[in-house]
Amino acid sequence: MMLVGRYRSPFARRAAISLKTLGIPYDHKPITAWGNLKEMRSYNPVGRVPALVLDNGEVLFDSNAILDYLDQTVGPDKALIPLTEPGRHKVMRLVVAAMGALEKVVHSVYEFTMHPPEKVHQPWIDHNLSQTREALTWLESLPQTPWLESARMTQADITTAVVIQFAQRPGIDGFPDAFPKGSFPKLESLRDRIAKLPAWQETMPPEEEMRFRPTIPAQG
Ligand SMILES: N[C@@H](CCC(=O)N[C@@H](CS)C(=O)NCC(=O)O)C(=O)O
């Protein structure tokens, strides 16, 4: 298998952490839509990372579809989102809250970076960041037993940890530091627990990559 997409993409990173957590070996092609749009479109018609090339040549794209495939492959005892009810909806609703928080912080970054400064609409950035804040506040309010939904780590924990890491990443110059350290103590401590795992450490992008400022890619 080959995972396509740099780990600085939180969507690629959740796929990478999950592959490693599940013990599935893979090759890694660290490209981005920003620098390699034409190549990325050869894997995913939408031209976004991540994509997963299977050993038979089939390509899956969108982190959710990739993770669902991995869970089906490893089976019920190891799946990171339970394959059956009632566990499935209990974990799924936390995963979609974390994914909503992530999409909204990513949208706010795009609003800031994809427009010339005079066309950036600050109220839209604020709106998106407030949605991220509300979703993370909701996740913060949940008991951890010791994980978010069960006695074992699930996709809800991995995705939440990745979101916290992305929301608190080193800033892009001029972008508001909306979620300083200490904003979500319980979720940050969950992230710190996951950060001890080899799957996290082996997929950690260097700090300078996190300061990367995406721009509209050249059409190839
Ligand atoms: N829903 C997708 C989102 C993927 C996504 O937005 N990837 C970003 C990188 S963080 C990307 O490639 N963006 C390029 C673009 O939107 O043109 C997933 O979960 O995989």
The ligand as a Gaussian input file, in Angstrom:
#p B3LYP/6-31G(d) Opt

LIG

0 1
 N      -12.478000      15.482000       3.411000
 C      -11.109000      15.323000       2.957000
 C      -10.356000      16.647000       3.077000
 C       -8.974000      16.582000       2.416000
 C       -8.323000      17.976000       2.297000
 O       -8.987000      19.013000       2.394000
 N       -6.987000      17.976000       2.069000
 C       -6.282000      19.246000       1.902000
 C       -4.937000      19.220000       2.594000
 S       -5.097000      19.502000       4.309000
 C       -5.992000      19.473000       0.433000
 O       -5.425000      18.626000      -0.226000
 N       -6.398000      20.664000      -0.073000
 C       -6.192000      21.065000      -1.425000
 C       -7.392000      21.776000      -1.994000
 O       -8.420000      21.891000      -1.290000
 O       -7.299000      22.191000      -3.147000
 C      -10.439000      14.203000       3.740000
 O      -10.895000      13.906000       4.863000
 O       -9.487000      13.579000       3.222000

